[in-house]
Amino acid sequence: MRILCLNCGSSSVKYRLFDWDKQLPLATGGVERVTVGGSFIVHEANGRPKLTVNRECPDHRMAIQLVMDTLTHADYGVIPDTKSIAAVGHRVVHGGEKFAKSVCIDAAALDAFRKISDLAPLHNPPNIMGIEAAQALMPNIPHVAIMDTAWHQTMPPQAYIYALPYAWYEKYGVRRYGFHGTSFLYNAKRAAVLLGKDPFHCNLAICHIGNGASINAVQNGLSYDTSMGMTPLEGLVMGTRAGDHDPAIDLYVMAKENLTPKDMDAVLNRKSGVLGVTGRFTDRRDVEEAAAQGDARAALAMQIESYRIKKYIGAYAAAVGGLDAVVFTAGVGEMSDQIRALATQGLERLGIRIDPEKNRMTHTRNAECDITGAGSQTKVFVIPTDEERVFIEDVAAISAGTYDVHTRFTYQFQSPDYRNTMRDEAFAQELRKKPELARVACHPARVKV
């Protein structure tokens, strides 16, 4: 059984093809600059060099057709034809209150996603376009929606209801929904494995830090609170999003500069965050390099971002009654030791300490690492996220009729013996260049160097 995972953004289509029977990833990649001109695909298959092919994709159907053509190509493809694909899993950012788990996509599900598109105008429309395009190209197989919001449906009302007119919630669905749910689900289950505990006996603060960023408070294995809100704008400082701030500022500046709501939405989502503070950067590697060279605003952006993370960790430790672990994940969380160090600095009174040397050497997206410091009452892990693995297992279980909400379903990656073969191979390569990584990897003995 071969499962295709698709993640359609406004101008991109990311994919992974997985052989479920052999438990083997076959290919991964993405099409960039969809609809905007100059489109190209970057394709990686097991044991082969990375491939780039240029082809214009004016819409998502053409982009997904390019994915299909690449996967089935006589020279660099990995399957003979599209009939080899048994099911497709699609990322849907916003599922509203209707969905607490992944579902087969039918007309009713698509209609539900359309109705709440105004809650995620940057995400749901391209997600829907991708689904429709894939269904047109592969009409006779199951298509499954995996929603970022589903994981957070266990939040209690005091966490998701805003102190706004209650009628807004009743009429318009104004509430906290939260996002990055598949990443949080994966990390919550893997953190439990590393702790050697039942996942429903774990309290966690999971920090998904990337260009988009949010923190999840997990109490007894369930999402209890999260920093993103009705939309992905609330919460942490992000690459281009403002995160938490006084909303009266928006009204004040709109009046001063004669901005429309659409104008202000663009400022808050695309011109704020790290970009807003530095004036030129969104990539944290660029920010760190500029700060090291004396750029005061780059250094300030790092301090602001890390301080916001630290406040949320402390607040969530209080909210769930103490933490078993703090987890850093996603691009920045996995690769920036400086952000991790600044975000945990001063949390010693909460029983959270990192080992500075272990933290400095932890730069890998291929191994789970323990950077806990001596005397820390709380574990601190760096766990490479794997949202596609959640997609794959949900699709396989739905196809087999064994799937259920995560409180009544056990994922394969919850096993202490679970391995990601592609990551193991990549980590073995890393160890040859940086053998010190073996000191922080949670399962170094399982990697053959």
C-alpha positions as CSV (number, residue, x, y, z in Angstrom):
1,M,0.0,0.0,0.0
2,R,1.5,3.3,-1.1
3,I,0.3,6.5,0.5
4,L,0.9,10.0,-0.8
5,C,0.9,12.9,1.6
6,L,0.2,16.4,0.2
7,N,0.6,19.8,1.8
8,C,-0.7,22.5,-0.4
9,G,0.1,26.1,0.4
10,S,-0.8,29.2,-1.6
11,S,2.2,28.9,-3.9
12,S,3.7,25.5,-3.0
13,V,2.9,21.7,-3.0
14,K,4.9,19.6,-0.7
15,Y,4.7,15.8,-0.9
16,R,5.9,12.5,0.5
17,L,5.3,9.0,-0.9
18,F,5.4,6.1,1.6
19,D,5.3,2.3,1.1
20,W,3.2,1.2,4.1
21,D,3.7,-2.5,3.6
22,K,7.5,-2.2,3.6
23,Q,7.5,0.7,6.1
24,L,9.7,2.6,3.7
25,P,9.6,6.2,2.5
26,L,10.1,6.3,-1.2
27,A,10.3,9.9,-2.1
28,T,9.8,13.4,-0.8
29,G,9.9,16.9,-2.3
30,G,7.9,20.0,-3.3
31,V,6.8,22.2,-6.1
32,E,7.6,25.9,-5.5
33,R,6.3,29.1,-7.0
34,V,2.9,27.6,-8.0
35,T,0.7,30.3,-9.6
36,V,3.4,33.0,-9.4
37,G,5.7,32.0,-12.3
38,G,9.1,30.3,-12.4
39,S,7.7,27.1,-10.9
40,F,10.0,24.1,-10.2
41,I,10.0,20.8,-8.4
42,V,12.7,19.5,-6.0
43,H,12.6,15.7,-5.7
44,E,14.5,13.3,-3.5
45,A,14.3,9.6,-3.7
46,N,16.0,7.0,-1.6
47,G,19.7,6.6,-2.6
48,R,19.5,9.1,-5.4
49,P,20.8,12.6,-5.8
50,K,18.4,15.5,-5.3
51,L,16.7,16.5,-8.5
52,T,15.3,19.9,-9.7
53,V,13.0,20.2,-12.7
54,N,11.6,23.5,-14.0
55,R,8.1,23.6,-15.3
56,E,5.4,26.3,-15.1
57,C,2.5,25.5,-12.8
58,P,-0.2,28.2,-13.1
59,D,-2.5,26.3,-10.8
60,H,-2.4,23.5,-8.1
61,R,-3.7,20.9,-10.6
62,M,-0.7,21.5,-12.8
63,A,1.6,21.3,-9.7
64,I,0.1,18.0,-8.6
65,Q,0.3,16.7,-12.1
66,L,4.0,17.6,-12.0
67,V,4.4,15.6,-8.8
68,M,2.7,12.6,-10.4
69,D,4.9,12.9,-13.5
70,T,8.0,13.1,-11.4
71,L,7.0,10.1,-9.2
72,T,6.3,8.0,-12.3
73,H,9.1,9.2,-14.5
74,A,11.1,6.4,-16.3
75,D,14.5,7.7,-15.1
76,Y,14.0,9.2,-11.7
77,G,10.5,8.1,-10.6
78,V,9.8,5.5,-7.9
79,I,6.5,4.0,-9.0
80,P,5.3,2.7,-12.4
81,D,2.1,4.7,-12.6
82,T,-0.4,6.6,-10.4
83,K,-2.5,3.5,-10.0
84,S,0.2,2.4,-7.5
85,I,-1.0,5.0,-5.1
86,A,-3.7,3.5,-2.8
87,A,-4.7,6.7,-0.8
88,V,-3.8,10.3,-0.3
89,G,-3.5,12.3,2.9
90,H,-4.1,16.1,2.7
91,R,-3.1,18.8,5.2
92,V,-6.0,21.0,6.2
93,V,-5.0,23.9,8.5
94,H,-8.4,24.8,9.9
95,G,-11.1,22.2,10.7
96,G,-13.1,24.4,13.1
97,E,-15.0,22.7,15.9
98,K,-16.5,20.1,13.6
99,F,-13.5,17.7,13.5
100,A,-11.6,16.1,16.3
101,K,-9.7,13.6,14.2
102,S,-8.8,12.9,10.6
103,V,-11.6,12.1,8.2
104,C,-12.2,10.7,4.7
105,I,-13.0,13.7,2.4
106,D,-16.4,13.7,1.0
107,A,-18.6,16.6,-0.3
108,A,-19.8,17.4,3.2
109,A,-16.2,17.7,4.5
110,L,-15.2,19.9,1.7
111,D,-18.2,22.1,2.3
112,A,-17.3,22.4,5.9
113,F,-13.8,23.5,5.0
114,R,-15.1,26.1,2.6
115,K,-17.5,27.5,5.2
116,I,-14.6,28.3,7.6
117,S,-12.2,29.5,5.0
118,D,-12.6,33.0,6.4
119,L,-11.0,31.8,9.6
120,A,-7.8,30.7,7.7
121,P,-7.9,32.7,4.5
122,L,-4.2,32.2,3.8
123,H,-4.4,28.4,4.3
124,N,-7.7,26.7,3.7
125,P,-8.3,27.9,0.2
126,P,-5.1,26.5,-1.2
127,N,-5.7,23.3,0.9
128,I,-9.1,22.9,-0.8
129,M,-7.6,23.6,-4.2
130,G,-5.1,20.9,-3.7
131,I,-7.7,18.4,-2.5
132,E,-9.9,19.1,-5.6
133,A,-6.9,18.9,-7.9
134,A,-5.8,15.6,-6.4
135,Q,-9.3,14.1,-6.5
136,A,-9.6,15.0,-10.2
137,L,-6.3,13.3,-11.0
138,M,-6.9,10.3,-8.7
139,P,-10.7,10.0,-8.4
140,N,-11.0,6.3,-7.4
141,I,-9.0,6.2,-4.2
142,P,-9.6,7.5,-0.6
143,H,-8.6,11.1,0.1
144,V,-8.1,11.9,3.8
145,A,-8.0,15.3,5.6
146,I,-5.6,15.6,8.5
147,M,-6.4,18.9,10.3
148,D,-4.0,21.1,12.4
149,T,-6.9,22.0,14.7
150,A,-8.2,18.5,15.5
151,W,-5.6,17.8,18.2
152,H,-6.7,20.9,20.2
153,Q,-10.4,19.9,20.5
154,T,-9.6,18.6,24.1
155,M,-9.0,22.2,25.4
156,P,-11.4,23.2,28.2
157,P,-13.7,26.2,27.7
158,Q,-11.6,28.4,30.0
159,A,-8.7,28.0,27.6
160,Y,-10.6,28.5,24.3
161,I,-13.3,31.1,25.0
162,Y,-12.2,34.7,24.7
163,A,-13.5,37.4,27.1
164,L,-15.4,39.0,24.2
165,P,-19.2,39.1,23.6
166,Y,-20.3,35.5,23.9
167,A,-22.6,36.0,21.0
168,W,-19.6,36.2,18.7
169,Y,-18.7,32.6,19.6
170,E,-22.3,31.5,19.1
171,K,-22.8,33.3,15.8
172,Y,-19.3,33.3,14.2
173,G,-17.3,30.7,16.0
174,V,-14.9,33.2,17.6
175,R,-12.7,31.1,19.9
176,R,-9.2,29.7,20.2
177,Y,-8.6,26.8,17.9
178,G,-4.9,26.3,17.8
179,F,-2.7,25.0,15.0
180,H,0.4,22.8,14.4
181,G,-1.7,19.9,15.8
182,T,-0.1,17.1,13.9
183,S,3.3,18.2,15.0
184,F,2.1,18.4,18.6
185,L,0.5,15.0,18.5
186,Y,3.7,13.4,17.2
187,N,5.9,15.2,19.7
188,A,3.6,14.4,22.7
189,K,3.7,10.7,21.9
190,R,7.5,10.7,21.2
191,A,8.2,12.7,24.4
192,A,6.3,10.0,26.4
193,V,8.5,7.3,24.9
194,L,11.7,9.2,25.8
195,L,10.3,9.8,29.3
196,G,9.4,6.1,29.6
197,K,5.9,7.0,30.7
198,D,2.3,6.4,29.7
199,P,1.5,9.3,27.3
200,F,-1.6,10.1,29.3
201,H,0.5,10.6,32.4
202,C,2.7,13.3,30.8
203,N,2.6,17.1,31.2
204,L,4.5,18.9,28.5
205,A,5.3,22.3,27.0
206,I,5.9,21.6,23.3
207,C,7.6,24.5,21.5
208,H,7.0,24.3,17.7
209,I,9.3,27.1,16.6
210,G,9.7,27.8,12.9
211,N,8.6,30.6,10.6
212,G,5.2,30.0,12.1
213,A,5.5,29.2,15.8
214,S,3.3,28.1,18.7
215,I,3.5,26.4,22.1
216,N,1.2,23.7,23.3
217,A,0.4,23.0,27.0
218,V,-0.2,19.2,27.3
219,Q,-1.8,17.9,30.5
220,N,-2.1,14.2,30.9
221,G,-1.4,13.6,27.2
222,L,-4.2,16.0,26.0
223,S,-4.0,19.5,24.5
224,Y,-4.9,21.9,27.4
225,D,-4.0,25.3,25.9
226,T,-2.0,26.7,23.0
227,S,-0.6,30.0,22.0
228,M,-2.2,30.4,18.6
229,G,-5.8,31.5,18.6
230,M,-8.7,31.7,16.3
231,T,-6.1,32.3,13.5
232,P,-2.4,31.5,13.4
233,L,-1.6,35.2,14.2
234,E,-1.9,35.1,18.0
235,G,0.9,34.0,20.4
236,L,4.6,33.9,19.8
237,V,6.8,36.2,17.7
238,M,7.1,34.5,14.3
239,G,8.9,35.1,11.0
240,T,6.5,37.7,9.7
241,R,3.6,37.5,12.2
242,A,3.2,39.9,15.2
243,G,1.9,37.4,17.8
244,D,0.6,38.9,21.0
245,H,0.2,42.6,21.2
246,D,-2.3,45.3,22.3
247,P,-5.1,45.2,19.7
248,A,-5.7,48.9,20.3
249,I,-2.4,49.5,18.5
250,D,-4.0,48.3,15.3
251,L,-6.9,50.7,15.6
252,Y,-4.6,53.6,16.5
253,V,-2.2,53.0,13.5
254,M,-5.2,52.4,11.1
255,A,-6.5,55.8,12.0
256,K,-3.1,57.5,11.8
257,E,-2.1,56.0,8.4
258,N,-5.6,55.5,6.9
259,L,-5.2,51.8,6.6
260,T,-8.1,49.4,5.7
261,P,-8.7,46.2,7.7
262,K,-7.1,44.3,4.7
263,D,-4.1,46.6,4.9
264,M,-3.6,46.0,8.6
265,D,-4.1,42.2,8.2
266,A,-1.2,42.3,5.7
267,V,1.0,44.2,8.2
268,L,0.2,41.9,11.1
269,N,0.7,38.7,9.1
270,R,3.4,39.5,6.5
271,K,5.3,42.6,7.7
272,S,5.7,42.0,11.5
273,G,7.4,39.5,13.8
274,V,11.1,39.1,13.2
275,L,10.9,40.9,9.9
276,G,9.1,43.8,11.5
277,V,11.8,44.2,14.2
278,T,14.9,43.6,12.0
279,G,13.5,45.3,8.9
280,R,15.1,42.7,6.7
281,F,15.2,39.2,8.0
282,T,12.9,36.3,8.6
283,D,15.3,33.4,8.5
284,R,16.7,33.0,12.0
285,R,20.1,31.9,10.7
286,D,20.4,35.3,9.1
287,V,19.3,37.0,12.3
288,E,21.8,35.1,14.4
289,E,24.6,35.9,12.0
290,A,23.7,39.6,11.9
291,A,23.5,39.7,15.7
292,A,26.9,38.2,15.9
293,Q,28.2,40.9,13.7
294,G,26.8,43.7,15.9
295,D,23.4,44.3,14.4
296,A,21.5,45.7,17.4
297,R,18.0,45.1,15.9
298,A,18.8,41.5,15.0
299,A,20.0,40.9,18.6
300,L,16.8,42.6,19.9
301,A,14.6,40.4,17.7
302,M,16.2,37.3,19.1
303,Q,15.7,38.6,22.7
304,I,12.0,39.5,22.0
305,E,11.3,36.1,20.4
306,S,13.0,34.1,23.1
307,Y,11.4,36.1,25.9
308,R,8.0,35.4,24.5
309,I,8.7,31.7,24.4
310,K,10.0,31.8,28.0
311,K,6.8,33.5,29.2
312,Y,4.7,30.8,27.6
313,I,6.7,28.0,29.0
314,G,6.4,29.5,32.5
315,A,2.7,30.1,32.1
316,Y,2.0,26.6,30.8
317,A,4.0,25.0,33.6
318,A,1.6,26.8,36.0
319,A,-1.5,25.9,34.0
320,V,-0.9,22.2,33.9
321,G,0.6,21.8,37.4
322,G,4.2,21.3,36.5
323,L,6.0,19.8,33.5
324,D,7.6,16.4,32.9
325,A,9.4,17.8,29.8
326,V,9.9,20.8,27.6
327,V,10.2,19.9,23.9
328,F,11.7,22.0,21.2
329,T,10.8,21.1,17.6
330,A,10.4,22.4,14.0
331,G,13.1,24.3,12.1
332,V,14.2,26.9,14.6
333,G,13.5,24.7,17.7
334,E,15.6,21.9,16.2
335,M,18.5,23.9,14.9
336,S,18.9,27.1,16.9
337,D,20.8,26.5,20.2
338,Q,20.8,30.2,20.8
339,I,17.0,30.5,20.8
340,R,16.8,27.4,23.0
341,A,19.3,28.9,25.5
342,L,17.7,32.3,25.7
343,A,14.2,30.8,26.0
344,T,15.2,28.6,29.0
345,Q,17.5,31.0,30.7
346,G,16.1,31.9,34.1
347,L,13.7,29.0,34.4
348,E,15.9,27.2,37.0
349,R,13.4,28.1,39.7
350,L,10.8,26.2,37.8
351,G,13.1,23.2,37.8
352,I,14.1,23.6,34.1
353,R,17.8,23.5,33.3
354,I,19.6,22.8,30.1
355,D,23.2,21.6,29.6
356,P,24.9,24.4,27.7
357,E,27.4,22.2,26.0
358,K,24.8,19.6,24.9
359,N,22.6,22.4,23.7
360,R,25.4,23.9,21.6
361,M,26.2,20.7,19.9
362,T,22.5,19.8,19.2
363,H,22.0,20.8,15.5
364,T,20.3,17.9,13.8
365,R,16.9,17.2,12.2
366,N,17.6,13.4,12.2
367,A,17.8,12.4,15.9
368,E,16.0,13.0,19.2
369,C,18.3,14.7,21.6
370,D,18.4,15.2,25.4
371,I,19.8,18.6,26.4
372,T,18.7,18.4,30.1
373,G,21.1,20.0,32.5
374,A,22.4,18.5,35.8
375,G,19.9,18.9,38.6
376,S,16.9,19.7,36.3
377,Q,13.6,18.4,37.6
378,T,12.2,18.7,34.1
379,K,13.6,16.9,31.0
380,V,14.4,19.1,28.0
381,F,14.3,17.4,24.6
382,V,14.9,18.4,21.0
383,I,12.6,16.2,18.9
384,P,12.6,16.5,15.1
385,T,8.9,16.7,14.2
386,D,7.4,14.3,11.6
387,E,3.9,15.5,10.7
388,E,3.9,13.4,7.6
389,R,4.2,10.2,9.7
390,V,1.0,11.2,11.4
391,F,-0.6,11.7,8.0
392,I,0.6,8.3,6.9
393,E,-0.6,6.4,9.9
394,D,-4.0,8.1,9.9
395,V,-4.5,7.3,6.2
396,A,-3.4,3.7,6.7
397,A,-5.7,3.2,9.7
398,I,-8.7,4.9,8.0
399,S,-8.2,2.7,5.0
400,A,-8.0,-0.4,7.2
401,G,-11.0,0.6,9.3
402,T,-9.0,0.7,12.6
403,Y,-8.6,4.5,13.1
404,D,-10.0,6.5,16.0
405,V,-9.3,9.7,17.9
406,H,-5.8,9.6,19.5
407,T,-7.1,8.8,23.0
408,R,-8.3,5.4,21.6
409,F,-5.7,4.8,19.0
410,T,-2.0,3.8,19.3
411,Y,0.4,5.0,16.6
412,Q,3.4,2.9,15.6
413,F,5.7,5.7,16.5
414,Q,4.6,5.3,20.1
415,S,6.7,2.1,20.3
416,P,10.1,2.4,21.9
417,D,11.4,0.3,19.0
418,Y,10.1,2.7,16.3
419,R,12.7,3.8,13.8
420,N,12.7,6.3,10.9
421,T,15.1,4.6,8.5
422,M,15.7,7.7,6.4
423,R,16.6,9.7,9.4
424,D,18.8,7.0,10.8
425,E,20.8,6.9,7.6
426,A,21.1,10.7,7.5
427,F,22.1,10.7,11.1
428,A,24.8,8.1,10.5
429,Q,26.2,10.5,7.9
430,E,26.1,13.4,10.3
431,L,27.9,11.3,13.0
432,R,30.9,10.8,10.6
433,K,31.4,14.5,10.5
434,K,30.2,15.4,14.1
435,P,30.7,12.3,16.3
436,E,30.0,14.4,19.4
437,L,26.3,14.2,18.4
438,A,26.3,10.7,19.8
439,R,26.5,12.3,23.3
440,V,23.1,14.0,23.0
441,A,21.2,11.5,20.8
442,C,18.6,9.6,22.8
443,H,19.2,6.4,20.8
444,P,22.8,6.6,19.5
445,A,23.5,2.9,19.8
446,R,20.8,2.2,17.2
447,V,22.7,4.1,14.5
448,K,25.3,2.3,12.5
449,V,28.3,4.5,11.8
